Amino acid sequence: MLHHALTPSRIVIAETASEKEAIYRLRYEVYIDEMGGGTRHDEADASTRQLRDELDDTAYHFYAVQDEQVVACARLNMRKDGPLECEPELEMDRFAPAYPAHVSMSSRMVIHPTLRGSHVLMELACAMYRFKRDQEIRFDFIDCHPRLLPLYSRLGYRIYKPGFTHPKYVYVVPMVLVTDDLAYLEQVRSPYIRHAKHRPHSTAGRALLSTQFPESARTFLHPDVDADAFWTLMRTRLLEDNATVERSELLAGLTEREAQAFLRLGHVIGCRADDVVLSSGDQGRELFVILNGSFVVLAREPQTHSPSVVKILVPGDVFGEVGFLTEGLRGGRVTAMEEAKILVLNARAIDRLTKTAPGIAAKVFRNLARIVAIHLRDTVGF
């Protein structure tokens, strides 16, 4: 059935088994059919075409309905009901005294392909936000795929520690929503503002986050929230003539104003030694620019299938460009060799440049073509 972005939607919390089964089927269509996640999600049931796991048993399942069809869904697990996913990696216990009674985790948010970019996802997210506040949740966690950083940053989630390799989703970035931090929600122009204004708000959650994770305020930068620190980092690492790294090939030919317009599409995240940021077979079109630290690119030899070093990447280098241009699966494995900092550039935002700033887009795509050609020459000898 073709769904329409202008069709009114209802947001519902599932109560019956049939409602939940409809949610699990939509998940299956997105995670397995569309994203090719069959090998990663061994909990998927091909016979019923449902994707569910043990966390569903204690979750609140939110879904959007159009014409009696489930068109979007997400789940919310509260720690007071049982353990949450990846608690040690997310270091939730450091959020005491809110932990465990007043923390939650949002996950499995999916939307029908025909409704992406519509109002439906925001309606679903706002309904979940209101519910969290009603339940006195102070911190809500997600493990975010890099391609979704713009979405969750827009909602009001913030990066607070380096990423990690998730057993299901490969490399993910820990993010947290401080639900009663109205000032921060206003900074990012979150759709939650109109709901937060009529509820108690404070800076206590922000203070706890800053105390427990002081690096969150100076390492994981957002151009709209941490503008001064973000642009100081970009200038000293990439833009100025005396930058600490040679100007990235990705920025060749761009004026400083054009480079700034392009770089503001990104989010700065941290990596630890041995973090696998990309793996062969991953989906995703994000571009990554190294700000500091080094990475190794590995690929499997055709005959022996053993991994071999393709290249060592250093500050200023770019990776992820082949997946971005081809819209195919990632072809190699990129691992941090030391503590590092990278700029993640969202693919959809870059695509939009072709309409909003075609001159910048033309230079960026030309530079990407040159980068790919140089890599091809160095590895194959063309």
C-alpha positions as CSV (number, residue, x, y, z in Angstrom):
1,M,0.0,0.0,0.0
2,L,1.3,3.5,-0.9
3,H,1.3,5.8,2.1
4,H,1.0,9.6,1.8
5,A,2.9,12.2,3.9
6,L,-0.2,14.4,4.2
7,T,-2.5,11.6,5.5
8,P,-3.3,12.1,9.2
9,S,-1.6,9.7,11.6
10,R,-2.5,8.4,15.0
11,I,0.3,7.6,17.5
12,V,-0.6,4.6,19.7
13,I,1.1,2.5,22.4
14,A,0.7,-1.2,21.5
15,E,-1.3,-3.3,23.9
16,T,-2.3,-6.4,22.0
17,A,-0.3,-9.2,20.5
18,S,-1.6,-8.4,17.0
19,E,-0.4,-4.8,17.3
20,K,3.0,-5.9,18.3
21,E,3.2,-8.4,15.5
22,A,2.4,-5.6,13.0
23,I,5.3,-3.6,14.5
24,Y,7.7,-6.6,14.2
25,R,6.7,-7.1,10.6
26,L,7.5,-3.4,9.7
27,R,10.9,-3.8,11.4
28,Y,11.5,-6.9,9.3
29,E,10.7,-5.1,6.1
30,V,13.2,-2.3,7.0
31,Y,16.0,-4.1,8.8
32,I,16.0,-7.3,6.8
33,D,14.4,-6.7,3.4
34,E,15.6,-3.1,2.8
35,M,18.8,-3.0,4.8
36,G,19.9,-6.5,4.1
37,G,20.4,-7.3,7.8
38,G,19.6,-11.0,7.7
39,T,23.1,-12.1,8.7
40,R,23.4,-9.6,11.4
41,H,20.0,-10.1,13.0
42,D,19.8,-13.8,13.8
43,E,16.7,-13.1,16.0
44,A,14.7,-12.4,12.8
45,D,12.1,-15.0,12.0
46,A,11.8,-15.5,8.2
47,S,8.8,-17.8,8.5
48,T,6.7,-15.1,10.2
49,R,8.6,-12.2,8.7
50,Q,9.0,-10.6,12.2
51,L,12.0,-9.1,13.9
52,R,11.8,-9.1,17.7
53,D,14.1,-9.8,20.6
54,E,14.0,-10.2,24.4
55,L,13.9,-6.5,25.1
56,D,10.5,-6.4,23.4
57,D,9.0,-8.2,26.4
58,T,9.5,-5.3,28.8
59,A,9.2,-2.4,26.2
60,Y,6.6,0.2,25.5
61,H,5.9,0.0,21.8
62,F,4.9,3.2,20.1
63,Y,3.6,3.2,16.5
64,A,2.0,5.5,13.9
65,V,-1.1,4.3,12.1
66,Q,-2.4,5.4,8.7
67,D,-5.4,3.8,7.1
68,E,-5.2,1.1,9.8
69,Q,-1.6,0.2,8.7
70,V,1.5,0.5,10.9
71,V,3.7,3.0,9.1
72,A,6.3,3.9,11.8
73,C,7.3,2.5,15.2
74,A,9.8,2.7,18.0
75,R,10.3,1.1,21.4
76,L,11.1,2.5,24.8
77,N,12.6,0.4,27.6
78,M,12.9,1.8,31.2
79,R,15.6,0.6,33.5
80,K,13.3,0.2,36.4
81,D,11.6,-2.7,34.4
82,G,14.9,-4.6,33.7
83,P,18.4,-4.3,32.3
84,L,18.9,-2.3,29.1
85,E,21.0,-2.9,26.0
86,C,24.7,-2.1,26.2
87,E,24.6,-0.7,29.7
88,P,28.3,-1.1,30.3
89,E,29.3,0.5,27.0
90,L,26.9,3.4,27.7
91,E,28.1,3.7,31.3
92,M,24.6,4.3,32.5
93,D,25.5,3.8,36.2
94,R,27.5,7.0,36.1
95,F,24.1,8.8,35.8
96,A,23.2,8.0,39.4
97,P,21.1,9.0,41.3
98,A,18.8,9.1,38.3
99,Y,20.1,5.6,37.4
100,P,18.4,3.2,37.6
101,A,14.8,4.4,38.3
102,H,14.8,7.5,36.0
103,V,16.7,6.4,32.9
104,S,15.4,4.7,29.7
105,M,16.6,3.7,26.3
106,S,14.9,4.3,22.9
107,S,15.6,2.0,20.0
108,R,14.2,0.2,16.9
109,M,12.8,3.4,15.4
110,V,11.8,2.7,11.8
111,I,9.5,4.3,9.3
112,H,7.9,3.2,6.0
113,P,10.1,4.2,3.1
114,T,7.3,6.3,1.5
115,L,7.0,8.5,4.6
116,R,10.6,9.4,5.2
117,G,11.1,13.1,5.5
118,S,7.4,13.5,6.5
119,H,6.0,14.8,9.8
120,V,5.2,11.2,11.0
121,L,8.6,10.5,12.6
122,M,8.6,13.8,14.5
123,E,5.0,13.1,15.8
124,L,6.2,9.7,17.0
125,A,9.3,11.1,18.7
126,C,7.2,13.8,20.4
127,A,4.7,11.3,21.7
128,M,7.6,9.3,23.2
129,Y,9.1,12.4,24.7
130,R,5.8,13.3,26.5
131,F,5.5,9.8,27.8
132,K,9.1,9.9,29.1
133,R,8.4,13.1,31.0
134,D,5.1,11.6,32.4
135,Q,7.2,8.7,33.6
136,E,9.8,11.0,35.2
137,I,12.6,9.8,32.9
138,R,15.5,12.2,33.2
139,F,18.0,10.6,30.8
140,D,17.1,8.7,27.7
141,F,19.9,6.8,25.8
142,I,20.5,5.7,22.3
143,D,23.3,3.9,20.5
144,C,23.3,5.9,17.2
145,H,24.5,4.9,13.8
146,P,26.6,7.7,12.3
147,R,24.1,8.3,9.5
148,L,21.5,9.2,12.1
149,L,23.5,11.8,14.0
150,P,21.7,14.7,12.4
151,L,18.3,13.4,13.3
152,Y,19.0,12.7,16.9
153,S,21.0,15.8,17.4
154,R,18.1,17.8,16.0
155,L,15.8,16.1,18.6
156,G,18.1,17.1,21.4
157,Y,20.3,14.1,22.1
158,R,24.0,14.8,22.5
159,I,27.2,12.7,22.1
160,Y,28.9,12.2,25.5
161,K,31.6,9.6,25.0
162,P,33.5,7.8,22.2
163,G,31.7,5.3,20.0
164,F,32.0,1.5,20.2
165,T,31.4,-1.6,18.1
166,H,27.8,-2.8,18.6
167,P,27.2,-6.6,18.0
168,K,24.2,-5.8,15.7
169,Y,24.9,-2.4,14.2
170,V,28.7,-2.3,14.0
171,Y,30.0,1.1,15.0
172,V,27.6,3.3,17.0
173,V,27.8,6.6,18.9
174,P,26.5,6.9,22.5
175,M,24.0,9.8,22.8
176,V,21.8,10.9,25.7
177,L,18.8,13.2,25.9
178,V,18.6,15.2,29.1
179,T,14.8,15.5,29.1
180,D,14.4,18.5,31.3
181,D,17.2,20.6,29.9
182,L,15.0,23.2,28.1
183,A,17.9,25.6,27.4
184,Y,19.7,22.9,25.4
185,L,16.5,21.9,23.5
186,E,16.1,25.6,22.6
187,Q,19.7,25.8,21.4
188,V,19.2,22.9,18.9
189,R,15.6,24.1,18.1
190,S,14.2,20.7,19.1
191,P,10.6,19.8,18.3
192,Y,10.4,18.9,22.0
193,I,10.5,22.5,23.0
194,R,6.7,23.1,23.0
195,H,6.2,20.1,25.2
196,A,9.1,20.9,27.5
197,K,8.0,24.5,28.2
198,H,4.9,23.3,30.1
199,R,6.9,21.0,32.3
200,P,9.5,21.4,35.1
201,H,13.0,22.1,33.7
202,S,16.4,22.6,35.2
203,T,20.2,22.5,34.5
204,A,20.9,19.7,37.0
205,G,21.0,17.0,34.4
206,R,23.4,19.0,32.2
207,A,25.6,19.6,35.3
208,L,25.7,15.9,36.1
209,L,26.6,15.1,32.5
210,S,29.4,17.7,32.5
211,T,30.8,16.4,35.8
212,Q,30.7,12.7,34.9
213,F,31.8,13.2,31.2
214,P,33.8,16.4,31.1
215,E,35.1,15.5,27.6
216,S,31.5,15.7,26.3
217,A,31.7,19.5,26.3
218,R,35.0,19.9,24.4
219,T,35.4,16.8,22.2
220,F,32.1,15.9,20.6
221,L,31.3,19.1,19.0
222,H,28.1,20.3,17.2
223,P,28.4,23.4,14.9
224,D,25.0,24.8,16.1
225,V,25.6,24.3,19.9
226,D,29.4,24.4,20.3
227,A,30.0,27.0,17.5
228,D,33.1,28.6,18.8
229,A,34.9,25.4,19.7
230,F,33.7,23.7,16.5
231,W,35.1,26.4,14.2
232,T,38.3,26.8,16.3
233,L,38.9,23.1,15.7
234,M,38.1,23.3,12.0
235,R,40.3,26.3,11.5
236,T,43.3,24.9,13.4
237,R,43.0,21.4,11.9
238,L,41.8,22.0,8.3
239,L,41.3,25.6,7.2
240,E,44.0,28.0,8.0
241,D,47.3,28.2,6.2
242,N,49.2,27.1,9.3
243,A,46.7,24.4,10.2
244,T,48.2,21.4,12.0
245,V,47.4,19.1,9.1
246,E,47.8,19.6,5.4
247,R,44.5,20.9,3.9
248,S,42.3,17.9,3.2
249,E,42.0,16.9,-0.4
250,L,38.2,17.0,0.1
251,L,38.4,20.8,0.5
252,A,40.6,21.5,-2.5
253,G,39.4,24.5,-4.5
254,L,36.9,25.6,-1.9
255,T,37.0,29.1,-0.5
256,E,37.0,29.5,3.2
257,R,33.4,30.5,3.2
258,E,32.5,27.5,1.0
259,A,34.5,25.1,3.2
260,Q,32.7,26.4,6.3
261,A,29.3,25.9,4.6
262,F,30.4,22.3,3.8
263,L,32.0,21.4,7.1
264,R,29.0,22.6,9.1
265,L,27.2,19.5,7.8
266,G,29.4,17.4,10.1
267,H,29.6,16.2,13.7
268,V,32.8,15.6,15.6
269,I,33.1,12.3,17.3
270,G,35.9,10.5,19.2
271,C,37.3,7.1,18.6
272,R,39.5,4.9,20.8
273,A,42.3,2.6,19.7
274,D,41.1,-0.5,17.9
275,D,37.6,0.9,17.3
276,V,36.3,-0.5,14.0
277,V,34.5,2.5,12.4
278,L,33.7,0.8,9.1
279,S,33.5,-2.9,8.3
280,S,33.3,-4.7,4.9
281,G,29.6,-5.3,4.0
282,D,28.3,-2.4,6.1
283,Q,25.6,-0.1,4.7
284,G,26.1,3.6,4.9
285,R,27.2,6.6,2.8
286,E,28.7,8.9,5.5
287,L,32.0,10.5,4.8
288,F,34.7,10.7,7.5
289,V,37.5,13.3,7.7
290,I,40.3,12.5,10.1
291,L,41.1,15.5,12.4
292,N,43.7,13.7,14.6
293,G,44.9,10.2,15.1
294,S,45.5,7.5,12.5
295,F,43.5,4.6,11.0
296,V,44.4,1.5,9.1
297,V,42.4,0.3,6.1
298,L,42.3,-3.5,5.7
299,A,40.9,-5.6,2.9
300,R,40.8,-9.3,2.3
301,E,43.1,-10.9,-0.3
302,P,41.1,-12.5,-3.1
303,Q,42.9,-15.8,-3.0
304,T,43.7,-16.3,0.7
305,H,40.9,-14.2,2.2
306,S,43.3,-13.0,4.8
307,P,43.3,-9.3,5.7
308,S,46.0,-7.1,4.3
309,V,46.9,-3.5,4.9
310,V,45.7,-1.3,2.1
311,K,46.7,2.1,3.5
312,I,47.4,4.0,6.7
313,L,45.3,7.1,7.0
314,V,46.4,10.2,8.8
315,P,44.9,13.6,9.7
316,G,43.3,15.3,6.7
317,D,42.6,12.0,5.0
318,V,39.1,10.9,4.0
319,F,37.5,7.5,4.2
320,G,34.0,6.2,3.2
321,E,34.1,7.9,-0.2
322,V,33.5,4.7,-2.3
323,G,30.4,3.8,-0.3
324,F,29.2,7.4,-0.6
325,L,29.6,7.6,-4.4
326,T,28.4,4.1,-5.3
327,E,25.6,3.8,-2.6
328,G,26.9,0.2,-2.2
329,L,28.2,-1.8,0.7
330,R,31.4,-0.8,2.4
331,G,34.4,-2.6,0.8
332,G,37.0,-2.5,3.6
333,R,37.6,-2.4,7.3
334,V,38.8,0.9,8.8
335,T,40.2,0.7,12.4
336,A,41.5,3.4,14.7
337,M,45.2,2.8,15.5
338,E,45.1,5.2,18.4
339,E,42.8,7.7,20.1
340,A,41.4,9.8,17.4
341,K,38.9,12.5,16.4
342,I,36.9,12.5,13.2
343,L,34.4,14.6,11.4
344,V,31.3,12.7,10.2
345,L,29.6,14.2,7.2
346,N,26.0,13.2,6.5
347,A,25.4,11.9,3.1
348,R,21.9,13.2,2.6
349,A,23.0,16.7,3.6
350,I,25.8,16.5,1.0
351,D,23.3,15.3,-1.6
352,R,21.1,18.4,-0.8
353,L,24.0,20.7,-1.7
354,T,23.5,19.8,-5.3
355,K,20.3,21.9,-5.1
356,T,21.0,24.4,-2.4
357,A,24.7,25.1,-3.2
358,P,25.5,23.5,-6.6
359,G,28.9,25.3,-6.9
360,I,30.1,23.8,-3.6
361,A,28.7,20.4,-4.5
362,A,30.5,20.4,-7.9
363,K,33.8,21.0,-6.2
364,V,33.2,18.4,-3.5
365,F,32.2,15.7,-6.0
366,R,35.2,16.6,-8.2
367,N,37.5,16.2,-5.2
368,L,35.9,12.9,-4.2
369,A,36.4,11.6,-7.8
370,R,40.1,12.6,-7.5
371,I,40.5,10.9,-4.2
372,V,39.0,7.7,-5.5
373,A,41.2,7.9,-8.6
374,I,44.3,8.4,-6.5
375,H,43.4,5.4,-4.3
376,L,42.8,3.3,-7.4
377,R,46.1,4.3,-8.8
378,D,48.0,3.5,-5.6
379,T,46.4,0.2,-5.0
380,V,45.8,-1.3,-8.5
381,G,48.5,0.7,-10.4
382,F,46.2,2.2,-13.1
